[in-house]
Amino acid sequence: MFGIFYFYTMNKCTTLLLFLILALAVNAKDSTATKRIIFDDVHILFDFNYGVFAPTISQHDIFQGVLNENNPTWTDRNNVLNLKKDYKTSNVNLNMQVNFIDNWYTGMHYQFFTIKDYKINPDDGNLLSQNNAMFFMLGFKNGYVFRFLKNKNLHIHPSFTIGSYTADDYYDNIGKKIYFNFQNTIRYLIKNKFGFQLNTQYDYLRYKEKGFSEQFNQSTYKKVSFNNFHLSVGFVYQINILLDK
């Protein structure tokens, strides 16, 4: 239920952010006051990206507790695995970003990540698939665009995202979770509207849970983290709102 509430709240924030920026743009354009805040032209960016290469999908799993309640045995492990060596992955992300002050952009980041034919604990509940480990990440994205060429249609766009995620029960339960994303994008726009882009991306996901096993009379602990690197290609569409200065 918390996951549903979280994603409902974040989507409401996305809508409010759009309305706020559009309202500010209209106010900056139509205000007749002598003194007013001067905003840069507003650019709204929508982009869709698909992962084409992932050199590292590293999972660090620390677990002290009972895995299977039907056949309870105490498990104590500390494993680091590069899952990319043995499993295929897919990564898709979508971004909505806006700017109205200089080249600073802010917005929302949505990402769907899958490890195919992999389950760390098949007895736990699934997000969408009984065979694949799945994660849906959502966060607030901030970055700065450096513009090049005569028409300023070549962009280098480093950005940072902080948020959370929902996933299979092993990675998403009563514990605490967090998601970070660092991304650098090289983008080329045609007539400053439609274009293509290449992204290098680093993702960090962490889930931590503490508890107590009455059956074994011991404290339980679980900490699972991912360090993932991706290369992706995508499409971008930019909406330009020109303001009077």
N, C-alpha and C positions, 0 to 999 in steps of 0.2 A: 504493500500500500504506500510506503514511503517513496518508493521509486516512481509510482504513478503520480503522486503529489508533486514530487520534485520536477518531473518532466512537464507536467501541466503548468507549474509555476514558471519554469524557464521559457516555455513557449509564450506565456502571457508577457514575460519580460521582452521577448523579441518583438511582439506586436506593439507594446508600449514604446520601445526604443524607436521603431519606425515612425510612429505618430509624433513622438517628441521631436525628432529630427526634421520631419516635414513641417511641423508647426514653427520651429525655429527658422527654417528656410523661408517660409512665407512671411514671417514677421520681419526678417532681415531684408526681404525684397520690397515689402509694401509699406514699411514704416516711413512716416513723413517727419518724424522728430528730428530736431537738429542734431542731438547727440544720440547715437545708437551704436550697438555692437556691430562690428563689421565681420561677417563670416565669409570664408572662402566659398567658391562654388561647391555645391554638394554633389558627390559622386556616390552612387549606390552600386555596389559590386555583388553579383551573384556568380558563384563558380562551383563546378562539379568536377571531382577528380577521382581517378581510378588508379590504384596501386599496380605498378608493372614490375616492381622488384623490391624484395625485402631481404637484405643480407643477414639481418639479425632479428630474431624474435626470442628474446631471452626471458625465461621464467625462473624466478627464485622462490622456492616453495619451502617455508618453514612450518611444520605441523607437529603439534604435540596434543594428542587426543584420541578419540574413538571415531573411526571412519564409518563402520557399518554397525548400526544399532541392532540389527537382526543377528549378527554374529560378532559380538563386540570383542575387539582386541585392541590393546593400547598400541598406538603408532607414534614413533618419534623419528622425524626425518628432517633433513636440511639439504635440499637438492637445488642445483643450478643447471638448467637445460637450455640449449639453443634449439628450440622446437623447429626452426626452419630447416634443420638438417634432415628431419624425418617426416615433416608434415607440410602440406600446402596451405597457404593462407590467402585470404582476399581482404582488401581494404578499400573502402569507398568513403569519401567525405564530401560534405557540402558546406559552403560558407556563405553567409549574408553579412556584408560589411558596409559601413557608411562613413563618410568624413564630412565635416563642415568647418574644421579648424586646421588650416595648413594641410599637410599630407598625413595627418594622424587618422587611422581608421580603427573603428570599433564595431563589434557585431557579435554574431553567434556562429558557433562551429558545431557541426553534426558529423558523427563518424560511425560507421558500421564496420566492425572488424571480426573476422572469422578464422578459426584454426580448424581445418577440415579433418574429419575422422579422428578427433582427439577429445578425450574426456579424462580429466584428472581423477574424478570420482563419479562413475556412471550412476551411482545410487542417489546422487543429489538431483534436485530439480533442474530443469532445463529452461533456457530463455525461449528458444524457438525450435531447436533441433535436438533430437535424441542422439545424434552422431557427432555433431560439431560443437566446439566451444565457441560461443558467440558473445560479443560485447557491443553495446551501443553507448557511445560517448557523446556528451553534450557539455558545452562550456562557453564562457565569454572570451572573445578573441580581441586582441589589441595588437596593432602594428603600425609601421611607418613605411610609406611608399617613396622610393627614390625614382624620379622620372628622368628619362634620357631621350635623345634624338630631338629633331627640330619640332615635331608635333607632340613630344612628350608621351609617345605611345609605347615606349619600352620601359617596363617597370621592374625594379628589384624590391621585393616586399618581404622583409623579415617580420615575423609575428610570434606572439605568445598567447597560449590559451590555458585557462584554469577552469576546472569544472568537476564533473563526476560522471558516473556511468551506471548502467544496469547490465547484468550478465547472468550466467548460470549461478545456481545457489552457492557453489563452492567459493565463488569470487564476490558474492553479493548477498549478504544476509544481515544479521543484526550488528555486525561490526562497522568500522569506519573505513571509508574509501575516498580516494582522491584521484584526479586525473590531470596531468600536465601535458602540453603539446608545444613544441618549438618547430616552426616551419619557416623555410625560406623559399620564396616563389620568384621565378623569372617569368614575366608575362609580356606578351606582345598584343596590342590592341589594334584592330583595323578601324580607322576613322574614330578612334577612341570610344568604340561601342562594343564590338564583338572581337574575341580573340582566343588565344591559346596560352597555356602556361605549363611550366615544369616545376615540380615541387620536390624538395628534400625535406623530410619530416622525421622528428623524433617524438615518440610517445612514452610517457611514464604512467603506469597505473599501479595503485597499491591498495590492498585490502588487509585490514588488521582486525582480529577478533580475539577477545579474551573471555574465558568462561571457567566452569568448574564441573567435573564429572563426579557425581555422587556415587556412581557404581564403582569407580576406581579410587575415589577419595583423593583426587589430584586436580590441580589447576590445568586448564587447557589453554592452548595458544595456537593461533594461526596467523601467519603473515605471508601474503603472496604478492609479488611485485613483478611487473613486466617492464623491460627496456627494449623498445622496438624502433627499428630504423626502416623507413620506407622511401621509395622513389615513385612518384606518381605523375601522371599527365592529365590535363583537363581542359575544359572549356570555360570561358568567362564572358559575362555580359555586363556592361556598365551603363547605368542610367545617369545622365548628366542634367543637373538643375543649375542653370546659370543665374547668378544673383547680381543685382545692381550694386555697385560699390559707391 
